[in-house]
């Protein structure tokens, strides 16, 4: 018994020595890495890392393809509303704010615990379940309104081709027919559960937008960029006519720099996540997008000026072959890109309804509603059934179809997307996340002040631009002269 007691005592002493050694190692590590303003609030948990395949080039292309889309066609109209000088300043300020917001999103991820895959995860850590739900609602509204705008733009691209082939009086040239045909074609594709078959559309989208941008620049140059700046018939507008025009320009300008919901998935796939690569990717992507926006805005607006339409392609005649090639290509691209808006929108809706970390919407108490809800859930209760999948997709497509038919101007939709969706995603959420999860120094530093400034600016933009968006619905922007009504001196070539 005495020998066994000695063995037990020796084991206990050895365990104590090992335990003290472990703690001393931890203390040594903490001394090597002292707590500072860059330290995360909670040390991240080591998780199984998957193989990253993203490169700097692919990451830049991902962000550019997210930002460059149908919104660029309305940028010349933003210059018409806000004036050349003021809108140029606005576009540069939006570029700076968007870049700063993108860095805040990535920096917020660094302070969060566990595996962060998207902006919803950051919202959940920063503000809990309510913050995550708010972020999901913003993403849903933004993606859905973008899908409505895409329907309107698709109609704008197809209509001149149909009118050229069939004439104005043909039944095929009616808006409901032009809108119904692509809806019937694309609906089966929106029912798919994987986007892998449509990944090539991002490349096609960038190519088509660049091609149309080149057409706009070429047409403007061969028409002397609209003639003298002080032309009596069509002078170049330098300042906004009223405050409403300024707010409309702000809303539309923010459209083409919104990529913040794609930043964390892109960053998670990046092979070498260094600070230098992060800066190269964001600065290059924002710079390319800004350059393209400036070129299209300058040449498009300077050519048509007060006749600039909400969709710049509508300023060109129906029989312009070069523009028609761009119209067909863009219509096809927008049509194939439409499911890329429906897929993530539907997925966010499903994550909102079937929350894995908590009970679903109708699981709190057993009732007839709960039993009925079982028909809409899958076997495990963590997602939609096939019936619910069909209902969700049908509602998203059909409601968007109805809105696109009755909304006369694409600027109405872009106004709400810019005023609510992109304003919250660019100006408000990134600094809010950053201020919430970052361990701040005792005295406010420049980073903290800049984040507060961006967020307060965002709230101001949200209020005034949302008001103006509703004002544009109640009192629509006057319809401008259509391109085929202009003289050949302005639109020919």
C-alpha positions in Angstrom: 0.0 0.0 0.0 2.8 2.4 0.8 4.5 1.7 -2.6 1.2 2.4 -4.4 0.7 5.6 -2.4 4.1 6.8 -3.4 3.4 6.0 -7.1 0.1 7.9 -7.0 1.9 10.9 -5.3 4.6 10.8 -8.0 2.0 10.8 -10.7 0.1 13.7 -9.2 3.3 15.7 -8.8 4.3 14.9 -12.4 0.8 16.0 -13.6 1.1 19.3 -11.7 4.6 19.9 -13.2 3.2 19.3 -16.7 0.2 21.5 -16.0 2.4 24.3 -14.7 4.6 23.9 -17.7 1.6 24.2 -20.0 0.5 27.4 -18.3 4.0 28.8 -18.4 4.1 28.2 -22.2 0.8 30.0 -22.6 2.1 32.9 -20.5 5.2 33.0 -22.6 3.1 33.2 -25.8 1.0 36.0 -24.3 4.1 37.9 -23.5 5.4 37.5 -27.0 2.0 38.7 -28.4 0.9 41.5 -26.0 -2.7 42.8 -26.2 -3.0 45.8 -28.4 -5.6 47.7 -30.5 -5.1 45.2 -33.3 -5.8 42.1 -31.1 -9.2 40.4 -31.6 -11.7 40.5 -28.7 -11.8 36.7 -28.7 -9.0 34.5 -30.0 -10.1 32.6 -33.1 -10.8 28.9 -32.8 -8.6 26.7 -34.9 -10.8 25.1 -37.5 -10.1 22.7 -40.4 -8.8 24.8 -43.3 -9.8 23.9 -46.8 -7.4 24.3 -49.7 -7.5 27.9 -51.0 -7.2 28.3 -54.7 -7.9 32.0 -55.2 -5.2 34.2 -56.8 -4.8 38.0 -56.8 -6.0 38.1 -60.5 -9.1 35.9 -59.9 -10.0 38.0 -56.8 -9.7 41.2 -58.7 -11.9 39.8 -61.5 -14.5 38.6 -59.0 -14.9 42.0 -57.5 -14.9 43.8 -60.8 -17.6 41.4 -62.2 -19.7 42.1 -59.1 -19.5 45.9 -59.4 -19.6 46.2 -63.2 -23.2 45.5 -64.4 -26.4 47.0 -65.6 -26.0 50.0 -63.3 -23.3 51.5 -65.4 -25.8 52.2 -68.2 -27.6 54.7 -65.9 -24.4 56.6 -64.8 -24.6 59.1 -67.7 -28.2 59.9 -66.6 -26.8 60.5 -63.0 -24.5 63.1 -64.5 -27.5 64.7 -66.3 -29.4 64.9 -63.0 -26.5 66.1 -60.8 -24.4 68.1 -63.3 -21.0 67.2 -64.6 -18.9 68.9 -61.9 -21.0 67.8 -58.8 -21.5 64.3 -60.0 -17.8 63.9 -60.8 -17.1 64.8 -57.1 -19.8 62.5 -55.9 -18.5 59.5 -57.9 -15.0 60.0 -56.5 -16.4 60.3 -52.9 -18.4 57.1 -53.4 -15.2 55.4 -54.6 -13.3 56.4 -51.5 -16.2 55.4 -49.2 -16.7 52.1 -50.9 -12.9 51.3 -50.7 -12.8 52.2 -47.0 -15.9 50.1 -46.3 -14.4 47.2 -48.0 -11.3 47.4 -45.8 -13.5 47.6 -42.7 -15.3 44.4 -43.7 -12.0 42.5 -44.0 -10.6 44.0 -40.8 -13.8 43.1 -38.9 -13.4 39.5 -39.9 -9.9 39.5 -38.3 -11.4 40.4 -34.9 -14.1 37.7 -35.0 -14.1 34.2 -33.5 -14.4 31.0 -35.5 -14.8 30.4 -39.2 -16.2 33.5 -41.0 -17.5 32.9 -44.5 -19.7 35.9 -45.3 -20.9 39.2 -44.0 -23.8 37.6 -42.2 -21.4 35.7 -39.9 -19.7 39.0 -39.0 -23.1 40.6 -38.3 -24.0 37.7 -36.0 -20.8 38.1 -33.9 -21.1 41.8 -33.8 -24.7 42.3 -33.0 -26.1 38.8 -32.4 -29.1 37.2 -34.2 -30.9 40.6 -34.7 -27.9 42.0 -36.5 -27.7 38.9 -38.7 -31.4 39.1 -39.6 -31.1 42.8 -40.5 -28.1 42.1 -42.7 -30.0 39.3 -44.4 -33.0 41.5 -45.0 -30.8 44.2 -46.6 -29.2 41.6 -48.9 -32.6 40.2 -49.9 -34.1 43.6 -50.7 -30.9 44.6 -52.7 -30.8 41.4 -54.8 -34.5 41.4 -55.5 -34.6 45.0 -56.6 -31.6 44.4 -58.8 -33.5 41.5 -60.4 -36.4 43.9 -61.1 -34.0 46.4 -62.7 -32.5 43.6 -64.8 -35.9 42.8 -66.2 -36.4 46.4 -67.2 -33.0 46.6 -68.8 -33.6 43.3 -70.7 -36.8 44.8 -72.1 -34.9 48.0 -73.1 -32.3 46.0 -75.0 -34.8 43.7 -76.8 -37.4 46.3 -77.7 -35.4 48.2 -80.4 -34.5 44.9 -82.1 -38.2 43.7 -82.2 -39.3 47.1 -83.4 -36.7 47.1 -86.2 -37.7 43.6 -87.3 -41.5 43.7 -86.8 -42.4 47.4 -86.6 -44.1 49.5 -83.9 -47.6 48.2 -84.4 -46.7 44.5 -84.2 -48.0 42.4 -81.2 -44.4 41.2 -80.7 -43.3 44.8 -79.9 -45.7 45.1 -76.9 -44.0 45.3 -73.6 -45.8 42.4 -72.0 -44.8 40.1 -74.9 -41.2 41.3 -74.8 -41.1 40.7 -71.0 -42.9 37.4 -71.0 -40.7 35.5 -73.5 -37.4 35.8 -71.5 -39.3 35.1 -68.3 -40.6 31.8 -69.7 -37.1 30.9 -71.0 -35.2 31.7 -67.8 -37.6 30.4 -65.2 -36.5 26.7 -65.4 -32.9 27.7 -64.9 -33.8 29.6 -61.7 -35.1 26.4 -60.2 -31.6 24.8 -60.3 -29.9 24.4 -56.9 -26.4 25.0 -58.1 -24.8 28.0 -59.9 -21.9 26.1 -61.2 -23.4 25.9 -64.7 -23.6 29.7 -64.9 -20.2 30.6 -63.6 -19.1 31.7 -67.1 -21.7 34.5 -67.1 -19.5 36.7 -65.0 -16.8 36.6 -67.7 -19.5 37.2 -70.4 -21.0 40.1 -68.4 -17.7 41.9 -68.1 -16.9 41.4 -71.8 -20.4 42.7 -72.9 -20.2 45.8 -70.6 -16.7 46.6 -71.8 -17.9 46.2 -75.4 -20.9 48.5 -74.9 -18.7 51.0 -73.1 -16.3 51.0 -76.1 -19.3 51.6 -78.4 -20.5 54.5 -76.2 -17.0 56.1 -76.3 -16.6 55.5 -80.0 -20.0 56.9 -80.9 -19.3 60.0 -78.8 -15.9 60.6 -80.4 -17.1 60.4 -84.0 -19.9 62.8 -83.1 -17.4 65.4 -81.6 -18.4 64.5 -78.0 -21.6 66.4 -78.5 -20.1 69.6 -79.8 -19.2 72.8 -78.0 -19.7 72.9 -74.2 -21.7 76.1 -74.5 -23.9 75.0 -77.3 -27.2 76.9 -77.4 -29.3 73.9 -78.5 -27.7 71.4 -76.1 -25.4 72.9 -73.5 -23.3 70.9 -71.0 -25.0 70.9 -67.6 -22.4 71.5 -64.9 -24.6 71.9 -61.8 -27.8 70.2 -60.6 -31.1 72.1 -61.2 -32.4 71.2 -57.7 -31.7 69.2 -54.6 -33.7 66.2 -55.9 -31.4 65.9 -58.9 -28.4 65.9 -56.6 -29.9 63.1 -54.4 -30.8 61.0 -57.5 -27.2 61.3 -58.7 -25.9 60.1 -55.3 -28.2 57.1 -55.3 -27.2 56.0 -58.8 -23.5 56.6 -58.3 -23.4 54.1 -55.4 -24.7 51.3 -57.6 -21.5 50.5 -59.4 -19.2 50.2 -56.3 -21.3 47.7 -54.3 -19.3 44.5 -53.8 -19.2 44.2 -50.0 -21.3 41.1 -49.7 -18.9 39.2 -51.9 -15.7 40.4 -50.3 -15.4 37.8 -47.5 -16.1 34.8 -49.7 -13.5 36.2 -52.1 -11.1 36.8 -49.2 -11.7 33.3 -47.8 -10.7 31.7 -51.1 -7.5 33.8 -51.5 -4.4 31.6 -51.3 -2.1 34.2 -49.7 -4.1 36.5 -47.4 -1.4 39.1 -46.8 -1.9 42.8 -46.2 -0.2 43.6 -49.5 -2.4 41.3 -51.5 -5.5 42.7 -49.8 -4.5 46.2 -50.8 -3.6 45.3 -54.4 -6.9 43.5 -54.9 -9.1 46.3 -53.5 -7.3 49.2 -55.0 -7.0 47.6 -58.4 -10.6 46.4 -58.5 -11.9 49.8 -57.4 -9.6 51.6 -59.8 -10.7 49.5 -62.8 -14.4 50.0 -62.0 -13.9 53.7 -61.4 -12.0 54.2 -64.7 -14.7 52.4 -66.6 -17.5 54.4 -64.9 -15.8 57.7 -65.6 -15.3 56.9 -69.3 -18.9 55.8 -69.9 -20.3 58.7 -67.9 -18.1 61.3 -69.6 -18.5 60.3 -73.2 -22.2 59.2 -72.9 -23.3 62.3 -71.0 -21.2 64.8 -73.1 -22.7 63.4 -76.3 -26.4 63.5 -75.4 -26.4 66.0 -72.4 -30.0 67.1 -71.7 -31.3 64.2 -73.8 -29.5 61.5 -71.8 -31.9 58.6 -71.1 -32.0 56.6 -67.9 -30.5 53.7 -70.0 -27.9 55.1 -72.3 -28.5 52.5 -74.9 -32.0 54.0 -75.5 -30.3 57.1 -76.9 -29.2 55.3 -80.0 -31.4 54.6 -83.1 -33.0 51.2 -83.6 -31.1 50.6 -86.8 -27.6 51.2 -85.4 -25.9 47.9 -86.2 -22.9 48.3 -83.8 -25.2 49.2 -80.9 -27.6 46.4 -81.7 -24.8 43.9 -81.4 -24.1 45.2 -78.0 -27.8 45.2 -77.1 -28.2 41.5 -78.1 -25.1 40.6 -76.2 -26.1 42.5 -73.1 -29.7 41.2 -73.1 -28.3 37.6 -73.3 -25.9 38.4 -70.5 -28.5 40.0 -68.3 -30.8 37.1 -68.9 -28.2 34.5 -67.9 -27.1 36.7 -65.0 -30.7 36.9 -63.6 -30.5 33.5 -61.9 -27.3 34.6 -60.2 -29.4 37.2 -58.4 -32.3 34.8 -57.6 -30.0 32.0 -56.3 -28.3 34.0 -53.4 -31.6 35.9 -52.7 -33.4 32.6 -52.3 -30.6 31.1 -50.2 -30.6 34.0 -47.8 -34.4 33.7 -47.5 -33.9 30.0 -46.6 -31.2 30.8 -44.1 -33.5 33.4 -42.5 -36.5 31.0 -42.2 -34.6 27.8 -41.4 -32.0 28.9 -38.9 -29.8 26.1 -37.9 -28.6 27.6 -34.7 -32.1 28.2 -33.4 -35.7 27.0 -33.9 -37.3 27.8 -37.1 -40.2 30.2 -37.5 -42.9 27.7 -36.6 -41.1 25.3 -34.3 -41.5 27.1 -31.0 -44.8 25.3 -30.1 -46.5 22.3 -31.6 -49.7 23.3 -33.4 -51.6 22.9 -36.6 -49.4 25.6 -38.1 -46.3 23.5 -37.2 -47.8 20.4 -38.8 -48.7 22.3 -41.9 -45.2 23.7 -42.0 -43.8 20.2 -42.2 -45.0 20.1 -45.8 -42.8 23.0 -46.7 -39.6 21.7 -44.9 -37.3 18.9 -46.0 -36.9 15.7 -44.1 -34.4 17.1 -41.6 -36.3 20.3 -41.1 -33.2 22.4 -42.0 -34.3 23.7 -45.4 -37.2 23.9 -47.9 -38.9 21.0 -49.5 -39.2 20.8 -53.3 -42.7 22.4 -53.1 -41.4 25.3 -51.0 -38.4 25.7 -53.4 -40.8 26.0 -56.3 -43.1 28.5 -54.5 -40.1 30.7 -53.4 -38.7 30.8 -56.9 -42.0 31.4 -58.5 -42.8 34.3 -56.2 -39.4 35.9 -56.7 -39.7 35.7 -60.5 -43.4 36.5 -60.8 -43.3 39.5 -58.4 -40.3 40.9 -60.2 -42.0 40.4 -63.5 -45.1 42.3 -62.3 -43.0 45.2 -60.9 -40.9 45.4 -64.1 -44.0 45.6 -66.2 -45.6 48.4 -64.2 -42.5 50.4 -63.3 -41.9 52.8 -66.2 -38.4 54.0 -65.4 -35.4 51.9 -64.4 -34.1 54.9 -62.4 -37.0 54.4 -59.9 -35.6 50.9 -59.1 -31.9 52.0 -59.1 -32.9 54.8 -56.8 -34.1 52.5 -54.1 -31.2 50.0 -54.6 -28.7 52.9 -54.2 -30.6 54.7 -51.4 -31.3 51.6 -49.2 -29.3 48.6 -50.3 -25.9 49.9 -51.3 -26.0 52.7 -48.8 -26.4 50.3 -45.9 -23.9 47.8 -47.3 -21.3 50.5 -48.1 -21.7 53.2 -45.5 -23.4 51.8 -42.5 -22.8 48.1 -41.9 -19.0 47.9 -42.4 -18.1 50.7 -39.9 -20.8 49.4 -37.5 -19.2 45.9 -37.5 -15.8 47.3 -37.2 -16.6 49.6 -34.2 -18.4 46.7 -32.5 -15.8 44.0 -32.7 -12.5 46.0 -32.6 -10.7 46.4 -29.3 -10.4 50.2 -29.2 -7.6 52.2 -27.5 -8.5 54.3 -24.4 -8.5 57.4 -26.6 -10.2 57.5 -30.0 -7.7 57.1 -32.9 -8.0 58.0 -36.5 -9.4 54.6 -37.5 -12.2 54.9 -35.0 -13.0 58.5 -36.0 -13.0 57.6 -39.8 -15.4 54.7 -39.1 -17.8 56.9 -37.2 -17.7 59.5 -39.9 -18.5 56.9 -42.6 -21.4 55.5 -40.6 -22.9 58.9 -39.8 -22.6 59.9 -43.4 -24.4 56.7 -44.3 -27.3 57.4 -42.1 -27.7 60.9 -43.6 -27.5 59.5 -47.2 -30.0 56.8 -46.3 -32.6 59.2 -45.0 -32.4 61.9 -47.7 -31.9 59.5 -50.7 -34.8 57.2 -49.6 -37.0 60.3 -49.4 -36.0 61.3 -52.9 -36.6 57.8 -54.2 -40.2 57.9 -53.0 -40.5 61.4 -54.4 -39.4 60.1 -57.8 -42.2 57.5 -57.7 -44.9 60.0 -56.7 -43.7 62.6 -59.1 -41.7 60.7 -61.8 -38.8 62.3 -63.6 -40.1 63.8 -66.9 -39.7 61.5 -69.9 -36.9 62.7 -72.2 -36.9 62.9 -75.9 -36.4 59.4 -77.3 -33.2 58.7 -79.3 -35.0 58.1 -82.7 -36.6 61.5 -82.3 -33.2 63.3 -82.2 -31.5 64.7 -85.2 -29.0 62.6 -87.1 -26.3 65.0 -86.1 -26.5 63.8 -82.5 -27.1 60.1 -82.9 -25.7 59.1 -86.3 -22.4 57.4 -86.9 
